[in-house]
Amino acid sequence: MDDIFQEVLALRRRYGLSWAGAEALHFKLADMLTDKDALICQEEDAETMLLKDYDVGNLIDGPEDMNVPLMAFRYFLRRFLMCARCCSVCHRLQTGSTYQATRAFVCKSPSCSTRFYREGVGRCLEYAICTQPTSVDTLVSLAYTASFYEKLSPLPVGLDLRTGPRNTLVDALPEKQVSYMTYDEVPATETSVQICEATLNLLKQIPPIATLKALIDASRLAPETASSRLRVQDLGLPVPEAAWVLMRWVVFSSPMRIEEMRTPMERVRSIGPQWRQFRLTCASQQAEDGFTEAIRDARTRSTNSKVYPSAYGFHGSPVFNWYSILHHGLWLKDIANGRKFGDGVYFSKMWRIAEGFAKTAARAAQWPNRAFDIDQCLALAEVVNERSAFVYDFSTHRWPRKKKPTDVAKHVFVVDKTDWIIWCVCSRKCGIVNAHVLSSRFLMVKGAVADPERGLDDCTAAYGAMGCSGTSHFVKQDPKHVLTADGGAAVLIPEFH
């Protein structure tokens, strides 16, 4: 009784086992602990390192005793301090990074993804619609365009979304008329195409964000719904459940949160007022770790990197690529515009050059219920400033004497190490800028209002005077490699504190 009763009883009640089953599980766990499984040791060591960041003394790992309230408080304090490092569904501690998330996230488990997006565990879609309608509109539009060109990545699998014959939505047909097929069951050769087609069908049925915002605001003022948590499914709209689940995935599956910058003090300077600008936060923890480590290593090898550890550059890409870029960053697996200066990611110090590679999207490829058009996308990226290690840079490249270099050759540089890149997104009818300083990034979008009656005040960027005076601090750029906008004006990137 003194040795194993409490543990066996806890296992029996927790997992619904018989006494024999509970005892077998208890002894199996005991065998694992006897040999100190490598995974257990790894997790213990990782948590020990993380706890050094918190000045809690012996409050968490003090002497063991049978003081149950004290032990419960220690466990509660441990979970509270580390809640930003835990999956919001299964609550498992993610120890692979030194960075903490600034909003709820899920681990890679498919079951956690299903609960997070389908059952509404975690972030509130309704809150995002009311507080950041422009951001929601932009993400849905980018996902729609990517699906139209069959470039959607990642695909919305693991959400228990189902399609019927010819990708007819199962929610729109009587159950007897539908042959159900989950995304994970579609033959591998047809998976991507079918999912993209079904995604288009679902996104078309989502009403304009302005309409959703107005209905949510009105419902919250109504006495009968003011005290309850309102869901978009409860608005009484003829929209299938699968469309709401997909919308939630589109808005929240990206590791970055986009927030519109509305005042001139917050905006990147010298970028035209026709460009909407969004700040990106909460980038991938792994990307942050890799970038910080690369900066640290570059400072030990380069004198210039000690003073100017980061370089900045614009990158242009077709609109249909940007939903994927928000998820993954830039990949080197696809070659879209050749490799004249070598294999890698191409950047330009001149806005005009990068803009030439930002291909427009057809009107038919844009979300029908959008508040504004998204015609082009650019990105402003931060790169580790060790130019001798770049695949190509004019300042380190031996150019033939008899051959006159072009503007492209002078202002383009190529980086093949993706962990050296962190994003600031700009969009010219959608552009993206990412500034690593203090974990701030930017997304800039240029596009006319698609329908004045559908637009939102929140969807109208604050096109104030760009040359305003103030106390803004700007990122320090290498004076030999300053970014320039149209007309040759220097681009100034605000530094957030």
C-alpha positions in Angstrom: 0.0 0.0 0.0 2.7 2.5 0.9 4.8 1.7 -2.2 2.6 1.7 -5.2 -1.1 2.1 -4.2 -1.3 5.9 -4.9 0.4 5.6 -8.3 -1.7 2.6 -9.4 -4.9 4.2 -8.2 -4.1 7.4 -10.2 -3.3 5.4 -13.4 -6.5 3.3 -13.0 -8.7 6.4 -12.6 -6.8 8.4 -15.3 -6.9 5.8 -18.1 -9.9 3.7 -17.0 -7.8 0.6 -16.5 -8.4 -2.5 -14.4 -6.2 -3.1 -11.4 -4.0 -5.4 -13.4 -3.7 -3.0 -16.3 -2.8 -0.1 -14.0 -0.2 -2.2 -12.2 1.3 -3.3 -15.6 1.5 0.4 -16.7 3.0 1.4 -13.4 5.8 -1.2 -13.6 6.5 -0.3 -17.3 6.9 3.3 -16.3 9.1 2.3 -13.4 11.4 0.3 -15.8 11.8 3.3 -18.0 12.7 5.5 -15.1 15.2 3.0 -13.8 17.3 3.3 -16.9 16.6 7.0 -17.3 15.5 6.9 -20.8 17.5 9.3 -23.1 14.4 11.3 -24.0 13.5 11.8 -20.3 17.0 13.0 -19.6 16.9 15.4 -22.6 13.6 16.9 -21.5 14.8 17.4 -17.9 18.1 19.0 -19.0 16.2 21.3 -21.4 13.8 22.4 -18.7 16.6 23.0 -16.2 18.2 25.4 -18.8 14.9 27.2 -19.3 14.3 27.7 -15.6 17.5 29.7 -15.3 15.6 32.5 -17.1 13.2 32.7 -14.1 14.3 33.8 -10.7 12.1 31.4 -8.7 14.7 29.8 -6.5 13.5 26.5 -5.0 9.8 27.4 -5.4 9.4 24.8 -8.2 12.0 22.1 -7.4 12.2 22.3 -3.7 12.5 19.4 -1.3 9.9 16.7 -1.9 7.3 16.0 0.9 3.6 15.1 1.2 2.4 18.7 1.5 -0.1 18.4 -1.3 -1.1 22.1 -1.4 2.6 23.1 -1.6 3.2 20.5 -4.3 0.2 21.7 -6.3 1.4 25.3 -6.0 4.8 24.3 -7.3 3.3 22.5 -10.3 0.9 25.4 -11.0 3.8 27.9 -10.8 5.9 25.8 -13.2 3.1 25.6 -15.8 2.2 29.3 -15.5 5.8 30.4 -16.1 6.2 28.2 -19.1 2.7 28.5 -20.6 4.2 30.5 -23.6 6.3 27.4 -24.4 3.5 24.9 -24.3 1.1 23.6 -26.9 -2.3 25.2 -26.2 -4.1 21.8 -26.8 -2.0 19.0 -25.3 0.0 21.4 -23.1 3.2 19.6 -23.8 6.3 21.7 -23.2 8.2 22.6 -26.4 11.8 22.7 -25.3 13.5 23.1 -28.7 13.9 26.8 -28.6 15.0 29.7 -26.3 12.2 31.9 -27.7 8.8 32.2 -26.2 5.6 32.5 -28.3 3.6 35.7 -28.1 0.3 34.0 -28.8 -1.2 30.5 -28.5 0.2 27.8 -30.8 -0.1 24.1 -31.3 2.5 21.4 -31.7 2.9 19.2 -34.8 0.5 16.5 -33.6 -2.4 16.1 -36.1 -4.9 15.6 -33.3 -3.9 19.0 -31.8 -4.3 20.7 -35.1 -7.8 19.2 -35.5 -8.9 20.4 -32.1 -7.3 23.8 -32.4 -9.0 24.7 -35.7 -12.2 22.7 -35.8 -13.2 22.7 -32.1 -12.2 26.3 -31.5 -9.5 25.6 -28.9 -7.0 28.5 -28.7 -7.3 31.8 -30.5 -10.5 33.6 -31.2 -11.4 34.2 -34.8 -14.2 36.6 -33.9 -11.7 38.8 -32.0 -9.3 38.9 -35.0 -12.1 39.9 -37.3 -13.2 42.8 -35.1 -9.7 44.1 -34.1 -7.7 43.4 -37.3 -10.1 43.1 -40.2 -7.5 44.2 -42.8 -5.1 41.5 -41.7 -7.8 38.8 -41.9 -8.9 40.1 -45.3 -5.3 40.0 -46.5 -4.6 36.4 -45.3 -7.8 35.1 -46.9 -7.0 36.8 -50.2 -3.5 35.4 -50.3 -4.7 31.9 -49.5 -7.4 32.2 -52.3 -4.9 33.3 -54.9 -2.4 30.5 -53.9 -5.2 28.0 -54.2 -6.3 29.4 -57.6 -2.8 28.8 -59.0 -2.5 25.4 -57.1 0.4 26.8 -55.1 -1.2 26.5 -51.6 1.4 25.4 -49.1 1.0 24.0 -46.5 -2.2 22.2 -47.4 -5.1 22.2 -44.9 -4.8 18.5 -44.0 -5.6 17.1 -40.6 -8.7 19.3 -40.1 -11.2 16.6 -40.8 -12.5 18.7 -43.8 -14.3 16.5 -46.4 -15.3 16.8 -50.0 -17.8 15.0 -52.1 -18.0 14.1 -55.8 -16.2 16.7 -57.9 -15.2 18.5 -54.8 -18.8 19.5 -53.9 -18.9 20.6 -50.3 -20.4 17.9 -48.1 -22.1 20.5 -46.0 -24.2 21.7 -48.9 -25.7 18.3 -49.9 -27.9 15.8 -48.1 -25.8 13.2 -46.4 -27.2 10.3 -48.6 -26.1 12.0 -51.8 -22.4 12.4 -50.8 -19.6 9.9 -51.0 -17.4 11.3 -48.2 -13.7 11.6 -48.7 -11.3 13.2 -46.3 -8.3 15.1 -47.6 -5.9 12.5 -46.1 -7.7 9.8 -48.1 -7.4 11.4 -51.5 -4.9 9.6 -53.8 -1.5 11.1 -53.6 -1.3 12.1 -57.3 -4.5 14.2 -56.9 -4.2 15.4 -53.4 -2.9 18.9 -54.1 -5.2 19.8 -57.0 -8.3 18.5 -55.2 -7.5 20.3 -52.0 -6.9 23.6 -53.8 -10.2 23.3 -55.7 -12.1 22.5 -52.5 -10.3 25.4 -50.8 -11.5 27.8 -53.5 -15.1 26.6 -53.1 -15.0 27.0 -49.4 -13.4 30.5 -49.4 -15.9 31.8 -52.0 -18.6 31.2 -49.4 -17.1 33.3 -46.7 -18.8 36.7 -46.6 -16.9 40.0 -46.7 -14.9 40.7 -43.5 -16.8 44.0 -43.1 -20.1 42.1 -43.1 -18.8 39.7 -40.4 -17.5 42.5 -38.3 -20.7 44.4 -38.4 -22.8 41.2 -37.5 -20.4 40.4 -34.6 -20.5 43.9 -33.2 -24.3 44.0 -33.5 -24.7 40.6 -31.8 -22.4 41.6 -28.9 -24.7 44.6 -28.2 -27.8 42.4 -28.2 -28.9 41.6 -24.6 -29.5 37.9 -25.4 -26.0 37.3 -26.7 -23.9 39.9 -24.9 -22.8 37.6 -22.1 -21.9 34.5 -24.2 -18.9 33.9 -26.4 -20.2 34.5 -29.9 -18.9 32.3 -32.7 -19.1 33.0 -36.5 -21.1 29.8 -36.8 -23.8 31.4 -34.7 -24.4 34.4 -36.9 -27.1 32.6 -38.9 -25.3 32.9 -42.3 -25.7 30.2 -45.0 -22.0 29.2 -44.8 -20.9 25.5 -44.3 -19.1 24.6 -41.1 -16.1 23.5 -43.2 -15.7 27.1 -44.5 -15.4 28.5 -41.0 -12.9 25.8 -40.0 -10.8 26.6 -43.1 -11.0 30.3 -42.4 -9.7 29.8 -38.9 -6.8 27.7 -40.3 -6.0 30.4 -42.9 -5.8 33.1 -40.3 -4.0 31.3 -37.5 -1.9 28.5 -39.1 0.9 30.9 -40.1 3.6 31.4 -37.5 3.4 35.1 -38.0 0.7 37.6 -36.9 0.2 40.6 -39.2 -0.9 43.9 -37.8 -1.6 47.0 -39.9 0.6 50.0 -39.2 -1.7 53.0 -39.4 0.4 56.0 -38.3 3.3 57.6 -40.2 5.5 57.0 -37.2 5.1 53.3 -37.5 5.5 53.0 -41.3 8.7 52.3 -43.3 9.7 55.6 -44.8 10.2 56.4 -48.4 7.7 53.6 -49.4 4.8 55.2 -51.3 1.5 55.9 -49.4 -0.3 53.6 -51.8 1.4 50.7 -50.0 -0.4 49.3 -47.0 2.0 48.3 -44.3 1.7 45.5 -41.8 4.0 44.6 -39.0 4.8 40.8 -38.6 5.4 39.4 -35.2 5.9 35.9 -33.7 8.0 34.4 -36.4 9.1 30.8 -36.3 11.1 30.1 -33.1 13.5 27.9 -35.0 14.1 30.7 -37.6 14.8 33.2 -34.8 17.2 30.8 -33.1 19.1 30.1 -36.3 19.3 33.7 -37.3 20.5 34.9 -33.9 23.2 32.2 -33.9 24.3 33.1 -37.5 24.6 36.8 -36.4 26.7 35.8 -33.4 29.0 33.7 -35.6 29.4 36.4 -38.3 30.5 38.9 -35.7 33.4 36.7 -34.7 34.5 36.4 -38.4 33.9 39.9 -39.8 34.9 43.3 -38.5 32.2 45.0 -40.5 29.6 42.6 -39.0 30.4 43.7 -35.5 29.3 47.2 -36.4 26.6 46.4 -39.0 25.4 42.8 -38.2 22.5 42.9 -40.6 22.0 43.8 -44.2 18.6 44.5 -45.9 17.2 43.8 -49.3 14.0 43.7 -51.3 12.7 40.5 -52.9 9.9 40.3 -55.5 7.8 37.2 -56.1 4.3 36.5 -57.6 1.3 37.0 -55.4 0.5 33.3 -55.4 3.7 32.6 -53.5 3.2 34.8 -50.6 0.9 32.7 -48.4 3.6 30.0 -48.6 6.3 32.5 -47.8 4.5 33.6 -44.7 4.5 30.0 -43.5 7.9 28.8 -44.7 10.1 31.7 -45.6 11.9 31.4 -49.0 12.7 28.0 -50.3 15.4 27.2 -52.9 13.6 24.2 -54.4 11.8 26.1 -57.1 13.6 28.2 -59.8 11.2 30.9 -61.1 13.5 33.5 -62.7 16.7 31.8 -63.5 20.1 31.7 -61.7 22.2 34.3 -63.5 24.3 35.0 -60.4 24.3 31.6 -58.8 21.9 29.4 -56.8 20.2 31.1 -53.9 17.7 33.7 -52.8 18.0 37.0 -54.8 17.7 40.4 -53.1 18.0 43.9 -54.4 19.0 47.1 -52.7 16.8 49.0 -55.2 13.0 48.8 -54.9 12.6 49.1 -58.7 14.6 46.0 -59.5 12.7 43.8 -57.0 9.4 45.2 -58.2 10.1 43.9 -61.7 10.0 40.3 -60.4 6.7 40.8 -58.4 4.3 39.4 -61.0 0.7 40.5 -60.8 -2.3 38.2 -60.2 -5.3 38.0 -62.5 -8.5 39.5 -61.2 -10.1 36.0 -61.5 -7.5 34.7 -59.1 -8.5 37.1 -56.3 -10.9 36.4 -53.5 -14.4 37.6 -54.7 -15.3 39.1 -51.4 -12.1 41.0 -50.8 -12.1 44.5 -49.4 -9.2 45.6 -51.6 -7.2 44.2 -54.5 -3.8 42.5 -54.0 -1.9 42.9 -57.3 1.8 42.6 -56.4 4.0 41.6 -53.5 7.5 42.5 -52.4 9.5 41.7 -49.3 12.1 43.6 -47.3 14.3 41.0 -45.6 17.0 41.2 -43.0 20.1 39.1 -43.8 23.3 38.3 -41.9 25.7 40.9 -43.1 28.7 38.7 -44.0 29.0 39.5 -47.7 32.1 37.5 -48.3 30.0 34.4 -47.7 27.2 35.4 -50.1 26.9 33.5 -53.4 27.1 36.8 -55.2 27.6 40.5 -54.2 29.0 43.2 -56.4 31.2 44.5 -53.6 33.1 41.2 -53.3 32.7 39.9 -56.9 35.5 40.3 -59.5 33.7 41.9 -62.4 35.5 41.7 -65.9 37.2 45.0 -66.7 35.9 45.1 -70.3 32.3 44.4 -69.3 30.3 47.2 -67.9 28.1 46.1 -65.0 24.3 46.7 -65.2 22.2 48.2 -62.4 21.0 44.7 -61.6 24.6 43.4 -61.2 25.5 46.4 -59.0 22.5 46.2 -56.7 21.6 42.5 -56.5 23.1 40.0 -53.9 22.4 36.3 -53.6 22.2 34.3 -50.3 22.0 30.5 -50.3 21.7 30.0 -46.5 18.0 30.3 -45.6 18.7 30.5 -41.9 20.5 33.8 -42.6 17.3 35.4 -43.8 14.5 36.8 -41.6 11.5 38.6 -43.2 10.1 42.1 -43.5 7.3 42.0 -46.0 6.1 44.7 -48.4 3.4 44.4 -51.1 2.8 46.7 -54.0 -0.8 45.8 -54.4 0.5 43.5 -51.7 4.1 43.6 -50.4 5.9 42.2 -47.5 8.6 43.7 -45.2 10.3 42.0 -42.3 12.7 43.7 -39.9 14.3 41.5 -37.4 15.2 44.3 -35.0 13.3 43.7 -31.7 11.2 41.0 -33.5 9.4 43.4 -35.8 8.5 42.7 -39.4 6.4 44.5 -41.9 3.9 43.6 -44.6 3.1 46.3 -47.2 0.1 46.0 -49.5 -0.9 48.1 -52.5 -4.3 47.7 -54.1 -7.4 49.7 -54.9 -10.6 49.1 -53.0 -12.4 46.3 -54.8 -15.9 47.5 -53.8 -16.5 50.8 -51.9 -19.6 49.4 -50.3 -17.7 46.4 -49.1 -14.7 48.2 -47.7 -14.0 49.0 -44.1 -12.6 52.0 -42.4 -10.2 49.5 -40.9 -9.3 48.4 -44.4 -8.3 51.9 -45.4 -4.6 52.5 -44.7 -3.6 55.7 -43.0 -2.1 57.4 -45.9 -0.7 60.3 -43.9 2.3 62.5 -44.7 5.2 60.1 -45.0 7.8 62.8 -44.3 6.5 63.6 -40.8 8.9 64.6 -38.1 9.0 62.8 -34.8 11.2 60.9 -32.4 11.2 57.6 -34.3 14.3 55.5 -34.2 15.4 53.7 -37.3 17.4 50.6 -37.9 21.1 51.3 -38.5 22.0 50.2 -42.1 25.5 49.6 -43.5 26.2 53.0 -45.2 27.7 51.1 -48.2 24.5 49.2 -48.8 21.6 51.5 -48.0 18.2 50.5 -49.4 16.7 53.0 -51.9 13.1 53.5 -53.0 11.8 54.9 -56.2 13.5 58.2 -56.9 16.6 57.2 -55.0 15.4 58.1 -51.5 16.8 56.1 -48.7 14.5 53.6 -47.1 14.2 54.1 -43.3 13.0 51.1 -41.2 11.5 52.0 -37.8 12.9 50.3 -34.8 10.2 49.2 -32.2 11.0 49.3 -28.5 
